[in-house]
Amino acid sequence: MVPSFRKFVGMVVLVVFVIVYAFIAMVVGDMTLQQSGTLVRVTYYAIAGLVWVIPAGAIIWWMEKGGKPRT
């Protein structure tokens, strides 16, 4: 795959992933933590706010993997 096209596809996938992930994390948190205490909610949203970095890093790694020309 051409590096510039790989980066374009990765960027689109990354933006869609972040939007969908944020929506799902918000809905799950709202539906399951309504009766929970503040500390539980803050902990959930702090963890959910950091977990997206792992798959995003994998997408960025994939984008950059083919970017360097081989000699």
PyMOL Python script that loads the backbone (N, CA, C, O; Angstrom):
from pymol import cmd

cmd.read_pdbstr("""\
ATOM      1  N   MET A   1       0.849  -1.171   0.000  1.00  0.00           N
ATOM      2  CA  MET A   1       0.000   0.000   0.000  1.00  0.00           C
ATOM      3  C   MET A   1       0.897   1.236   0.000  1.00  0.00           C
ATOM      4  O   MET A   1       1.907   1.270   0.703  1.00  0.00           O
ATOM      5  N   VAL A   2       0.545   2.222  -0.762  1.00  0.00           N
ATOM      6  CA  VAL A   2       1.302   3.470  -0.853  1.00  0.00           C
ATOM      7  C   VAL A   2       1.254   4.171   0.507  1.00  0.00           C
ATOM      8  O   VAL A   2       0.189   4.267   1.117  1.00  0.00           O
ATOM      9  N   PRO A   3       2.414   4.665   0.990  1.00  0.00           N
ATOM     10  CA  PRO A   3       2.437   5.272   2.328  1.00  0.00           C
ATOM     11  C   PRO A   3       1.446   6.409   2.525  1.00  0.00           C
ATOM     12  O   PRO A   3       0.832   6.497   3.588  1.00  0.00           O
ATOM     13  N   SER A   4       1.271   7.275   1.548  1.00  0.00           N
ATOM     14  CA  SER A   4       0.339   8.389   1.729  1.00  0.00           C
ATOM     15  C   SER A   4      -1.100   7.885   1.806  1.00  0.00           C
ATOM     16  O   SER A   4      -1.904   8.433   2.559  1.00  0.00           O
ATOM     17  N   PHE A   5      -1.434   6.843   1.033  1.00  0.00           N
ATOM     18  CA  PHE A   5      -2.775   6.281   1.107  1.00  0.00           C
ATOM     19  C   PHE A   5      -2.966   5.560   2.437  1.00  0.00           C
ATOM     20  O   PHE A   5      -4.046   5.621   3.025  1.00  0.00           O
ATOM     21  N   ARG A   6      -1.927   4.879   2.914  1.00  0.00           N
ATOM     22  CA  ARG A   6      -1.985   4.191   4.210  1.00  0.00           C
ATOM     23  C   ARG A   6      -2.256   5.201   5.325  1.00  0.00           C
ATOM     24  O   ARG A   6      -3.042   4.936   6.234  1.00  0.00           O
ATOM     25  N   LYS A   7      -1.606   6.350   5.251  1.00  0.00           N
ATOM     26  CA  LYS A   7      -1.817   7.382   6.269  1.00  0.00           C
ATOM     27  C   LYS A   7      -3.222   7.968   6.185  1.00  0.00           C
ATOM     28  O   LYS A   7      -3.836   8.258   7.212  1.00  0.00           O
ATOM     29  N   PHE A   8      -3.731   8.144   4.974  1.00  0.00           N
ATOM     30  CA  PHE A   8      -5.090   8.649   4.818  1.00  0.00           C
ATOM     31  C   PHE A   8      -6.097   7.670   5.407  1.00  0.00           C
ATOM     32  O   PHE A   8      -6.989   8.067   6.158  1.00  0.00           O
ATOM     33  N   VAL A   9      -5.955   6.386   5.065  1.00  0.00           N
ATOM     34  CA  VAL A   9      -6.872   5.362   5.587  1.00  0.00           C
ATOM     35  C   VAL A   9      -6.758   5.300   7.109  1.00  0.00           C
ATOM     36  O   VAL A   9      -7.771   5.231   7.804  1.00  0.00           O
ATOM     37  N   GLY A  10      -5.533   5.323   7.626  1.00  0.00           N
ATOM     38  CA  GLY A  10      -5.339   5.290   9.072  1.00  0.00           C
ATOM     39  C   GLY A  10      -5.957   6.485   9.769  1.00  0.00           C
ATOM     40  O   GLY A  10      -6.532   6.347  10.849  1.00  0.00           O
ATOM     41  N   MET A  11      -5.844   7.660   9.159  1.00  0.00           N
ATOM     42  CA  MET A  11      -6.429   8.851   9.752  1.00  0.00           C
ATOM     43  C   MET A  11      -7.950   8.741   9.814  1.00  0.00           C
ATOM     44  O   MET A  11      -8.559   9.074  10.830  1.00  0.00           O
ATOM     45  N   VAL A  12      -8.557   8.278   8.735  1.00  0.00           N
ATOM     46  CA  VAL A  12     -10.018   8.119   8.711  1.00  0.00           C
ATOM     47  C   VAL A  12     -10.452   7.094   9.758  1.00  0.00           C
ATOM     48  O   VAL A  12     -11.395   7.330  10.513  1.00  0.00           O
ATOM     49  N   VAL A  13      -9.754   5.951   9.798  1.00  0.00           N
ATOM     50  CA  VAL A  13     -10.086   4.907  10.772  1.00  0.00           C
ATOM     51  C   VAL A  13      -9.906   5.439  12.194  1.00  0.00           C
ATOM     52  O   VAL A  13     -10.726   5.154  13.067  1.00  0.00           O
ATOM     53  N   LEU A  14      -8.857   6.198  12.431  1.00  0.00           N
ATOM     54  CA  LEU A  14      -8.594   6.734  13.764  1.00  0.00           C
ATOM     55  C   LEU A  14      -9.679   7.715  14.202  1.00  0.00           C
ATOM     56  O   LEU A  14     -10.137   7.663  15.343  1.00  0.00           O
ATOM     57  N   VAL A  15     -10.087   8.597  13.314  1.00  0.00           N
ATOM     58  CA  VAL A  15     -11.132   9.563  13.660  1.00  0.00           C
ATOM     59  C   VAL A  15     -12.455   8.854  13.936  1.00  0.00           C
ATOM     60  O   VAL A  15     -13.138   9.163  14.913  1.00  0.00           O
ATOM     61  N   VAL A  16     -12.814   7.904  13.077  1.00  0.00           N
ATOM     62  CA  VAL A  16     -14.063   7.158  13.278  1.00  0.00           C
ATOM     63  C   VAL A  16     -13.987   6.355  14.577  1.00  0.00           C
ATOM     64  O   VAL A  16     -14.954   6.317  15.338  1.00  0.00           O
ATOM     65  N   PHE A  17     -12.844   5.715  14.833  1.00  0.00           N
ATOM     66  CA  PHE A  17     -12.684   4.929  16.051  1.00  0.00           C
ATOM     67  C   PHE A  17     -12.859   5.791  17.295  1.00  0.00           C
ATOM     68  O   PHE A  17     -13.567   5.399  18.223  1.00  0.00           O
ATOM     69  N   VAL A  18     -12.224   6.962  17.326  1.00  0.00           N
ATOM     70  CA  VAL A  18     -12.306   7.819  18.516  1.00  0.00           C
ATOM     71  C   VAL A  18     -13.736   8.288  18.751  1.00  0.00           C
ATOM     72  O   VAL A  18     -14.195   8.319  19.893  1.00  0.00           O
ATOM     73  N   ILE A  19     -14.440   8.649  17.694  1.00  0.00           N
ATOM     74  CA  ILE A  19     -15.827   9.096  17.844  1.00  0.00           C
ATOM     75  C   ILE A  19     -16.709   7.964  18.355  1.00  0.00           C
ATOM     76  O   ILE A  19     -17.493   8.155  19.285  1.00  0.00           O
ATOM     77  N   VAL A  20     -16.581   6.781  17.746  1.00  0.00           N
ATOM     78  CA  VAL A  20     -17.403   5.635  18.159  1.00  0.00           C
ATOM     79  C   VAL A  20     -17.039   5.208  19.579  1.00  0.00           C
ATOM     80  O   VAL A  20     -17.927   4.927  20.385  1.00  0.00           O
ATOM     81  N   TYR A  21     -15.753   5.158  19.893  1.00  0.00           N
ATOM     82  CA  TYR A  21     -15.319   4.762  21.237  1.00  0.00           C
ATOM     83  C   TYR A  21     -15.862   5.727  22.291  1.00  0.00           C
ATOM     84  O   TYR A  21     -16.370   5.297  23.327  1.00  0.00           O
ATOM     85  N   ALA A  22     -15.755   7.017  22.030  1.00  0.00           N
ATOM     86  CA  ALA A  22     -16.241   8.001  22.998  1.00  0.00           C
ATOM     87  C   ALA A  22     -17.741   7.861  23.208  1.00  0.00           C
ATOM     88  O   ALA A  22     -18.219   7.948  24.339  1.00  0.00           O
ATOM     89  N   PHE A  23     -18.482   7.646  22.140  1.00  0.00           N
ATOM     90  CA  PHE A  23     -19.933   7.475  22.259  1.00  0.00           C
ATOM     91  C   PHE A  23     -20.264   6.227  23.069  1.00  0.00           C
ATOM     92  O   PHE A  23     -21.108   6.275  23.964  1.00  0.00           O
ATOM     93  N   ILE A  24     -19.602   5.105  22.762  1.00  0.00           N
ATOM     94  CA  ILE A  24     -19.876   3.854  23.478  1.00  0.00           C
ATOM     95  C   ILE A  24     -19.490   3.986  24.954  1.00  0.00           C
ATOM     96  O   ILE A  24     -20.244   3.559  25.828  1.00  0.00           O
ATOM     97  N   ALA A  25     -18.330   4.567  25.237  1.00  0.00           N
ATOM     98  CA  ALA A  25     -17.905   4.737  26.633  1.00  0.00           C
ATOM     99  C   ALA A  25     -18.879   5.629  27.391  1.00  0.00           C
ATOM    100  O   ALA A  25     -19.165   5.382  28.562  1.00  0.00           O
ATOM    101  N   MET A  26     -19.383   6.654  26.736  1.00  0.00           N
ATOM    102  CA  MET A  26     -20.334   7.551  27.367  1.00  0.00           C
ATOM    103  C   MET A  26     -21.658   6.839  27.661  1.00  0.00           C
ATOM    104  O   MET A  26     -22.213   6.971  28.752  1.00  0.00           O
ATOM    105  N   VAL A  27     -22.156   6.086  26.682  1.00  0.00           N
ATOM    106  CA  VAL A  27     -23.433   5.388  26.866  1.00  0.00           C
ATOM    107  C   VAL A  27     -23.308   4.313  27.941  1.00  0.00           C
ATOM    108  O   VAL A  27     -24.174   4.197  28.808  1.00  0.00           O
ATOM    109  N   VAL A  28     -22.237   3.533  27.887  1.00  0.00           N
ATOM    110  CA  VAL A  28     -22.039   2.489  28.897  1.00  0.00           C
ATOM    111  C   VAL A  28     -21.931   3.109  30.287  1.00  0.00           C
ATOM    112  O   VAL A  28     -22.550   2.627  31.235  1.00  0.00           O
ATOM    113  N   GLY A  29     -21.155   4.164  30.405  1.00  0.00           N
ATOM    114  CA  GLY A  29     -21.021   4.831  31.697  1.00  0.00           C
ATOM    115  C   GLY A  29     -22.330   5.397  32.193  1.00  0.00           C
ATOM    116  O   GLY A  29     -22.641   5.299  33.380  1.00  0.00           O
ATOM    117  N   ASP A  30     -23.091   5.982  31.310  1.00  0.00           N
ATOM    118  CA  ASP A  30     -24.367   6.570  31.714  1.00  0.00           C
ATOM    119  C   ASP A  30     -25.383   5.503  32.105  1.00  0.00           C
ATOM    120  O   ASP A  30     -26.118   5.668  33.079  1.00  0.00           O
ATOM    121  N   MET A  31     -25.425   4.415  31.351  1.00  0.00           N
ATOM    122  CA  MET A  31     -26.425   3.372  31.621  1.00  0.00           C
ATOM    123  C   MET A  31     -26.081   2.530  32.849  1.00  0.00           C
ATOM    124  O   MET A  31     -26.986   2.093  33.560  1.00  0.00           O
ATOM    125  N   THR A  32     -24.814   2.299  33.108  1.00  0.00           N
ATOM    126  CA  THR A  32     -24.452   1.381  34.186  1.00  0.00           C
ATOM    127  C   THR A  32     -24.067   2.074  35.483  1.00  0.00           C
ATOM    128  O   THR A  32     -24.083   1.437  36.536  1.00  0.00           O
ATOM    129  N   LEU A  33     -23.728   3.333  35.444  1.00  0.00           N
ATOM    130  CA  LEU A  33     -23.216   3.988  36.640  1.00  0.00           C
ATOM    131  C   LEU A  33     -24.141   5.057  37.205  1.00  0.00           C
ATOM    132  O   LEU A  33     -23.693   5.922  37.957  1.00  0.00           O
ATOM    133  N   GLN A  34     -25.406   5.012  36.861  1.00  0.00           N
ATOM    134  CA  GLN A  34     -26.330   6.038  37.338  1.00  0.00           C
ATOM    135  C   GLN A  34     -26.471   6.039  38.859  1.00  0.00           C
ATOM    136  O   GLN A  34     -26.594   7.100  39.469  1.00  0.00           O
ATOM    137  N   GLN A  35     -26.454   4.865  39.466  1.00  0.00           N
ATOM    138  CA  GLN A  35     -26.644   4.772  40.909  1.00  0.00           C
ATOM    139  C   GLN A  35     -25.317   4.689  41.671  1.00  0.00           C
ATOM    140  O   GLN A  35     -25.312   4.551  42.894  1.00  0.00           O
ATOM    141  N   SER A  36     -24.210   4.773  40.962  1.00  0.00           N
ATOM    142  CA  SER A  36     -22.902   4.649  41.603  1.00  0.00           C
ATOM    143  C   SER A  36     -22.462   5.972  42.219  1.00  0.00           C
ATOM    144  O   SER A  36     -22.989   7.041  41.909  1.00  0.00           O
ATOM    145  N   GLY A  37     -21.493   5.858  43.090  1.00  0.00           N
ATOM    146  CA  GLY A  37     -20.943   7.047  43.734  1.00  0.00           C
ATOM    147  C   GLY A  37     -20.046   7.828  42.790  1.00  0.00           C
ATOM    148  O   GLY A  37     -19.688   7.364  41.708  1.00  0.00           O
ATOM    149  N   THR A  38     -19.698   9.011  43.227  1.00  0.00           N
ATOM    150  CA  THR A  38     -18.877   9.891  42.411  1.00  0.00           C
ATOM    151  C   THR A  38     -17.497   9.300  42.150  1.00  0.00           C
ATOM    152  O   THR A  38     -16.980   9.412  41.039  1.00  0.00           O
ATOM    153  N   LEU A  39     -16.897   8.676  43.152  1.00  0.00           N
ATOM    154  CA  LEU A  39     -15.566   8.100  42.987  1.00  0.00           C
ATOM    155  C   LEU A  39     -15.566   6.995  41.934  1.00  0.00           C
ATOM    156  O   LEU A  39     -14.630   6.896  41.141  1.00  0.00           O
ATOM    157  N   VAL A  40     -16.601   6.171  41.920  1.00  0.00           N
ATOM    158  CA  VAL A  40     -16.700   5.093  40.923  1.00  0.00           C
ATOM    159  C   VAL A  40     -16.842   5.687  39.527  1.00  0.00           C
ATOM    160  O   VAL A  40     -16.194   5.223  38.588  1.00  0.00           O
ATOM    161  N   ARG A  41     -17.673   6.695  39.383  1.00  0.00           N
ATOM    162  CA  ARG A  41     -17.862   7.329  38.074  1.00  0.00           C
ATOM    163  C   ARG A  41     -16.590   8.014  37.578  1.00  0.00           C
ATOM    164  O   ARG A  41     -16.227   7.890  36.409  1.00  0.00           O
ATOM    165  N   VAL A  42     -15.921   8.730  38.465  1.00  0.00           N
ATOM    166  CA  VAL A  42     -14.677   9.402  38.078  1.00  0.00           C
ATOM    167  C   VAL A  42     -13.625   8.369  37.674  1.00  0.00           C
ATOM    168  O   VAL A  42     -12.896   8.569  36.702  1.00  0.00           O
ATOM    169  N   THR A  43     -13.547   7.268  38.419  1.00  0.00           N
ATOM    170  CA  THR A  43     -12.595   6.211  38.091  1.00  0.00           C
ATOM    171  C   THR A  43     -12.913   5.594  36.736  1.00  0.00           C
ATOM    172  O   THR A  43     -12.012   5.387  35.924  1.00  0.00           O
ATOM    173  N   TYR A  44     -14.186   5.298  36.484  1.00  0.00           N
ATOM    174  CA  TYR A  44     -14.576   4.716  35.199  1.00  0.00           C
ATOM    175  C   TYR A  44     -14.210   5.640  34.045  1.00  0.00           C
ATOM    176  O   TYR A  44     -13.598   5.207  33.069  1.00  0.00           O
ATOM    177  N   TYR A  45     -14.583   6.905  34.155  1.00  0.00           N
ATOM    178  CA  TYR A  45     -14.320   7.830  33.058  1.00  0.00           C
ATOM    179  C   TYR A  45     -12.832   8.122  32.890  1.00  0.00           C
ATOM    180  O   TYR A  45     -12.379   8.396  31.779  1.00  0.00           O
ATOM    181  N   ALA A  46     -12.067   8.066  33.981  1.00  0.00           N
ATOM    182  CA  ALA A  46     -10.618   8.242  33.862  1.00  0.00           C
ATOM    183  C   ALA A  46      -9.996   7.063  33.116  1.00  0.00           C
ATOM    184  O   ALA A  46      -9.146   7.252  32.246  1.00  0.00           O
ATOM    185  N   ILE A  47     -10.421   5.854  33.456  1.00  0.00           N
ATOM    186  CA  ILE A  47      -9.891   4.672  32.779  1.00  0.00           C
ATOM    187  C   ILE A  47     -10.370   4.637  31.331  1.00  0.00           C
ATOM    188  O   ILE A  47      -9.580   4.389  30.420  1.00  0.00           O
ATOM    189  N   ALA A  48     -11.649   4.882  31.118  1.00  0.00           N
ATOM    190  CA  ALA A  48     -12.187   4.884  29.751  1.00  0.00           C
ATOM    191  C   ALA A  48     -11.547   5.986  28.912  1.00  0.00           C
ATOM    192  O   ALA A  48     -11.404   5.840  27.698  1.00  0.00           O
ATOM    193  N   GLY A  49     -11.168   7.072  29.547  1.00  0.00           N
ATOM    194  CA  GLY A  49     -10.521   8.161  28.825  1.00  0.00           C
ATOM    195  C   GLY A  49      -9.084   7.869  28.440  1.00  0.00           C
ATOM    196  O   GLY A  49      -8.519   8.558  27.590  1.00  0.00           O
ATOM    197  N   LEU A  50      -8.488   6.865  29.049  1.00  0.00           N
ATOM    198  CA  LEU A  50      -7.108   6.500  28.723  1.00  0.00           C
ATOM    199  C   LEU A  50      -6.994   5.238  27.873  1.00  0.00           C
ATOM    200  O   LEU A  50      -6.006   5.067  27.158  1.00  0.00           O
ATOM    201  N   VAL A  51      -7.977   4.360  27.937  1.00  0.00           N
ATOM    202  CA  VAL A  51      -7.887   3.063  27.252  1.00  0.00           C
ATOM    203  C   VAL A  51      -7.854   3.216  25.734  1.00  0.00           C
ATOM    204  O   VAL A  51      -7.257   2.384  25.051  1.00  0.00           O
ATOM    205  N   TRP A  52      -8.472   4.244  25.198  1.00  0.00           N
ATOM    206  CA  TRP A  52      -8.514   4.413  23.740  1.00  0.00           C
ATOM    207  C   TRP A  52      -7.122   4.609  23.141  1.00  0.00           C
ATOM    208  O   TRP A  52      -6.931   4.430  21.938  1.00  0.00           O
ATOM    209  N   VAL A  53      -6.148   4.976  23.981  1.00  0.00           N
ATOM    210  CA  VAL A  53      -4.798   5.230  23.486  1.00  0.00           C
ATOM    211  C   VAL A  53      -4.157   3.954  22.933  1.00  0.00           C
ATOM    212  O   VAL A  53      -3.375   4.020  21.984  1.00  0.00           O
ATOM    213  N   ILE A  54      -4.476   2.802  23.512  1.00  0.00           N
ATOM    214  CA  ILE A  54      -3.853   1.545  23.086  1.00  0.00           C
ATOM    215  C   ILE A  54      -4.232   1.202  21.642  1.00  0.00           C
ATOM    216  O   ILE A  54      -3.333   1.006  20.824  1.00  0.00           O
ATOM    217  N   PRO A  55      -5.526   1.119  21.288  1.00  0.00           N
ATOM    218  CA  PRO A  55      -5.830   0.845  19.878  1.00  0.00           C
ATOM    219  C   PRO A  55      -5.438   1.988  18.946  1.00  0.00           C
ATOM    220  O   PRO A  55      -5.085   1.750  17.791  1.00  0.00           O
ATOM    221  N   ALA A  56      -5.495   3.219  19.432  1.00  0.00           N
ATOM    222  CA  ALA A  56      -5.068   4.341  18.592  1.00  0.00           C
ATOM    223  C   ALA A  56      -3.577   4.231  18.289  1.00  0.00           C
ATOM    224  O   ALA A  56      -3.145   4.531  17.177  1.00  0.00           O
ATOM    225  N   GLY A  57      -2.798   3.807  19.266  1.00  0.00           N
ATOM    226  CA  GLY A  57      -1.375   3.600  19.040  1.00  0.00           C
ATOM    227  C   GLY A  57      -1.113   2.505  18.023  1.00  0.00           C
ATOM    228  O   GLY A  57      -0.186   2.603  17.219  1.00  0.00           O
ATOM    229  N   ALA A  58      -1.934   1.456  18.059  1.00  0.00           N
ATOM    230  CA  ALA A  58      -1.792   0.383  17.074  1.00  0.00           C
ATOM    231  C   ALA A  58      -2.114   0.886  15.667  1.00  0.00           C
ATOM    232  O   ALA A  58      -1.444   0.509  14.705  1.00  0.00           O
ATOM    233  N   ILE A  59      -3.119   1.720  15.547  1.00  0.00           N
ATOM    234  CA  ILE A  59      -3.473   2.283  14.240  1.00  0.00           C
ATOM    235  C   ILE A  59      -2.353   3.189  13.740  1.00  0.00           C
ATOM    236  O   ILE A  59      -1.998   3.139  12.562  1.00  0.00           O
ATOM    237  N   ILE A  60      -1.796   4.013  14.616  1.00  0.00           N
ATOM    238  CA  ILE A  60      -0.701   4.898  14.227  1.00  0.00           C
ATOM    239  C   ILE A  60       0.529   4.087  13.849  1.00  0.00           C
ATOM    240  O   ILE A  60       1.226   4.426  12.893  1.00  0.00           O
ATOM    241  N   TRP A  61       0.804   3.015  14.593  1.00  0.00           N
ATOM    242  CA  TRP A  61       1.937   2.142  14.253  1.00  0.00           C
ATOM    243  C   TRP A  61       1.740   1.554  12.859  1.00  0.00           C
ATOM    244  O   TRP A  61       2.685   1.495  12.072  1.00  0.00           O
ATOM    245  N   TRP A  62       0.517   1.117  12.549  1.00  0.00           N
ATOM    246  CA  TRP A  62       0.231   0.562  11.226  1.00  0.00           C
ATOM    247  C   TRP A  62       0.421   1.626  10.141  1.00  0.00           C
ATOM    248  O   TRP A  62       0.946   1.339   9.065  1.00  0.00           O
ATOM    249  N   MET A  63      -0.011   2.855  10.436  1.00  0.00           N
ATOM    250  CA  MET A  63       0.148   3.939   9.472  1.00  0.00           C
ATOM    251  C   MET A  63       1.618   4.199   9.169  1.00  0.00           C
ATOM    252  O   MET A  63       1.978   4.438   8.016  1.00  0.00           O
ATOM    253  N   GLU A  64       2.456   4.157  10.170  1.00  0.00           N
ATOM    254  CA  GLU A  64       3.867   4.481  10.009  1.00  0.00           C
ATOM    255  C   GLU A  64       4.698   3.298   9.548  1.00  0.00           C
ATOM    256  O   GLU A  64       5.824   3.484   9.087  1.00  0.00           O
ATOM    257  N   LYS A  65       4.177   2.101   9.661  1.00  0.00           N
ATOM    258  CA  LYS A  65       4.932   0.901   9.342  1.00  0.00           C
ATOM    259  C   LYS A  65       5.425   0.890   7.903  1.00  0.00           C
ATOM    260  O   LYS A  65       6.565   0.503   7.646  1.00  0.00           O
ATOM    261  N   GLY A  66       4.592   1.305   6.969  1.00  0.00           N
ATOM    262  CA  GLY A  66       4.978   1.291   5.569  1.00  0.00           C
ATOM    263  C   GLY A  66       5.499   2.617   5.067  1.00  0.00           C
ATOM    264  O   GLY A  66       5.690   2.792   3.863  1.00  0.00           O
ATOM    265  N   GLY A  67       5.734   3.564   5.974  1.00  0.00           N
ATOM    266  CA  GLY A  67       6.110   4.897   5.545  1.00  0.00           C
ATOM    267  C   GLY A  67       7.561   5.079   5.152  1.00  0.00           C
ATOM    268  O   GLY A  67       7.878   6.028   4.436  1.00  0.00           O
ATOM    269  N   LYS A  68       8.449   4.212   5.590  1.00  0.00           N
ATOM    270  CA  LYS A  68       9.858   4.377   5.308  1.00  0.00           C
ATOM    271  C   LYS A  68      10.242   3.570   4.041  1.00  0.00           C
ATOM    272  O   LYS A  68       9.900   2.392   3.930  1.00  0.00           O
ATOM    273  N   PRO A  69      10.942   4.202   3.107  1.00  0.00           N
ATOM    274  CA  PRO A  69      11.354   3.455   1.901  1.00  0.00           C
ATOM    275  C   PRO A  69      12.425   2.432   2.253  1.00  0.00           C
ATOM    276  O   PRO A  69      13.268   2.674   3.117  1.00  0.00           O
ATOM    277  N   ARG A  70      12.387   1.316   1.594  1.00  0.00           N
ATOM    278  CA  ARG A  70      13.356   0.257   1.845  1.00  0.00           C
ATOM    279  C   ARG A  70      14.566   0.458   0.952  1.00  0.00           C
ATOM    280  O   ARG A  70      14.436   0.797  -0.224  1.00  0.00           O
ATOM    281  N   THR A  71      15.737   0.247   1.519  1.00  0.00           N
ATOM    282  CA  THR A  71      16.961   0.425   0.741  1.00  0.00           C
ATOM    283  C   THR A  71      17.612  -0.884   0.434  1.00  0.00           C
ATOM    284  O   THR A  71      18.657  -0.917  -0.216  1.00  0.00           O
TER     285      THR A  71
END
""", "prot")
cmd.dss("prot")
cmd.show_as("cartoon", "prot")
cmd.util.cbc("prot")
cmd.orient("prot")
